[in-house]
Amino acid sequence: MGRWEPNARGRLEQAAMELYGERGYEQTTVTEIAKRAGLSERTFFRHYADKREVLFGGSAALQDLLVAGLGDAPASAPAIDVVAAALDAVAASFDGRREFALRRQGIISANAELRERELIKLASLSAALAGALRARGVAEPAASLAAEAGIAVFKVAFERWTDGDGTRSMDHFTHEALEALRAVTAGA
Amino acid sequence: MGRWEPNARGRLEQAAMELYGERGYEQTTVTEIAKRAGLSERTFFRHYADKREVLFGGSAALQDLLVAGLGDAPASAPAIDVVAAALDAVAASFDGRREFALRRQGIISANAELRERELIKLASLSAALAGALRARGVAEPAASLAAEAGIAVFKVAFERWTDGDGTRSMDHFTHEALEALRAVTAGA
């Protein structure tokens, strides 16, 4: 390891987001990101495997948060309430992150490879959620369907949160989407 | 166009599936597929853009079937019943196709690029379904959630149909998954 750089990861993320916004994701190099952050390329590669991972570096934390959030529900809770507890934990972590989420979304929408990576991330979250539900004793196909329903709620809520005017939280849109899904499947 | 080749598309699909199974998707070339089918490379490219599209050539037809299937539900039907009608139309089209589906699934599972392409296909189906529901007057977020729910049901049912012993139809697993989703979201 080289010398300690205060908040190197955050500075690299900030520099990368600026450059992706200014000149586009494809046109930005790791050399430029490191330079903008005032750090070396070696430091970049200590924190991220490549320039794409700057945008997806939070995926593992998101999955951990989701799976840990399941634990907030009592053992006897119905699967959908367990999923709702996990989504609440994730929504809370998004507070104050809307500007970042908006910029990230803009960069991802403009690039097919990044859109694919985002789909893979959501599929991985769904698989992790289904596995955690099975570990709690939820049978199939209920575990997979509760997990898929949870990811659908997350996806729709996230779109509405980033498309909105910023006055309402991710938590608001998560609850709205979950209620809408309940109403839809009940035949409303 | 060259001379007419009887069932060229079907012969190319058959040859490609055989070769992907025998030597792996990556190791198979278009030249070999055409040769196995007893056709020219030119004929191959009249039917498929590349070797990947042999596995995804049915996606457009699947989407058309799904969207057309919505029309089987009365105008006043709840969104979930409209989605169920679309899934019924798709399930019926899978009758007699389980062996093909199993082989296709085996090839796709073994290759990261193909798994990504499959996720894109499902996301496109969901977007098409949501658009068709909005065109029928279903508001957001209900339209997106009903579409996502439909694709979740399709995905889980498809996995259970291909994992099963072949005695029950895709239609059976579609109904099973839809009922399980209803029970899950109702808090069962």
HADDOCK unambig.tbl for C-alpha pairs under 7 A between the chains (distance, minus, plus):
assign (segid A and resid 78 and name CA) (segid B and resid 187 and name CA) 5.34 0.50 0.50
assign (segid A and resid 78 and name CA) (segid B and resid 188 and name CA) 5.99 0.50 0.50
assign (segid A and resid 79 and name CA) (segid B and resid 184 and name CA) 6.56 0.50 0.50
assign (segid A and resid 79 and name CA) (segid B and resid 187 and name CA) 6.95 0.50 0.50
assign (segid A and resid 80 and name CA) (segid B and resid 184 and name CA) 6.01 0.50 0.50
assign (segid A and resid 80 and name CA) (segid B and resid 185 and name CA) 5.88 0.50 0.50
assign (segid A and resid 80 and name CA) (segid B and resid 187 and name CA) 5.94 0.50 0.50
assign (segid A and resid 116 and name CA) (segid B and resid 116 and name CA) 6.45 0.50 0.50
assign (segid A and resid 116 and name CA) (segid B and resid 120 and name CA) 6.80 0.50 0.50
assign (segid A and resid 119 and name CA) (segid B and resid 119 and name CA) 6.62 0.50 0.50
assign (segid A and resid 120 and name CA) (segid B and resid 116 and name CA) 6.80 0.50 0.50
assign (segid A and resid 141 and name CA) (segid B and resid 177 and name CA) 6.70 0.50 0.50
assign (segid A and resid 141 and name CA) (segid B and resid 180 and name CA) 6.84 0.50 0.50
assign (segid A and resid 142 and name CA) (segid B and resid 180 and name CA) 5.80 0.50 0.50
assign (segid A and resid 142 and name CA) (segid B and resid 181 and name CA) 6.86 0.50 0.50
assign (segid A and resid 142 and name CA) (segid B and resid 184 and name CA) 6.48 0.50 0.50
assign (segid A and resid 144 and name CA) (segid B and resid 156 and name CA) 6.98 0.50 0.50
assign (segid A and resid 145 and name CA) (segid B and resid 152 and name CA) 6.69 0.50 0.50
assign (segid A and resid 145 and name CA) (segid B and resid 181 and name CA) 5.81 0.50 0.50
assign (segid A and resid 146 and name CA) (segid B and resid 184 and name CA) 6.30 0.50 0.50
assign (segid A and resid 148 and name CA) (segid B and resid 152 and name CA) 5.83 0.50 0.50
assign (segid A and resid 149 and name CA) (segid B and resid 149 and name CA) 6.51 0.50 0.50
assign (segid A and resid 152 and name CA) (segid B and resid 145 and name CA) 6.70 0.50 0.50
assign (segid A and resid 152 and name CA) (segid B and resid 148 and name CA) 5.84 0.50 0.50
assign (segid A and resid 156 and name CA) (segid B and resid 144 and name CA) 6.99 0.50 0.50
assign (segid A and resid 177 and name CA) (segid B and resid 141 and name CA) 6.72 0.50 0.50
assign (segid A and resid 180 and name CA) (segid B and resid 141 and name CA) 6.84 0.50 0.50
assign (segid A and resid 180 and name CA) (segid B and resid 142 and name CA) 5.80 0.50 0.50
assign (segid A and resid 181 and name CA) (segid B and resid 142 and name CA) 6.87 0.50 0.50
assign (segid A and resid 181 and name CA) (segid B and resid 145 and name CA) 5.81 0.50 0.50
assign (segid A and resid 182 and name CA) (segid B and resid 185 and name CA) 5.52 0.50 0.50
assign (segid A and resid 182 and name CA) (segid B and resid 186 and name CA) 6.65 0.50 0.50
assign (segid A and resid 184 and name CA) (segid B and resid 79 and name CA) 6.56 0.50 0.50
assign (segid A and resid 184 and name CA) (segid B and resid 80 and name CA) 6.02 0.50 0.50
assign (segid A and resid 184 and name CA) (segid B and resid 142 and name CA) 6.46 0.50 0.50
assign (segid A and resid 184 and name CA) (segid B and resid 146 and name CA) 6.29 0.50 0.50
assign (segid A and resid 185 and name CA) (segid B and resid 80 and name CA) 5.89 0.50 0.50
assign (segid A and resid 185 and name CA) (segid B and resid 182 and name CA) 5.52 0.50 0.50
assign (segid A and resid 186 and name CA) (segid B and resid 182 and name CA) 6.66 0.50 0.50
assign (segid A and resid 187 and name CA) (segid B and resid 78 and name CA) 5.32 0.50 0.50
assign (segid A and resid 187 and name CA) (segid B and resid 79 and name CA) 6.94 0.50 0.50
assign (segid A and resid 187 and name CA) (segid B and resid 80 and name CA) 5.94 0.50 0.50
assign (segid A and resid 188 and name CA) (segid B and resid 78 and name CA) 5.97 0.50 0.50
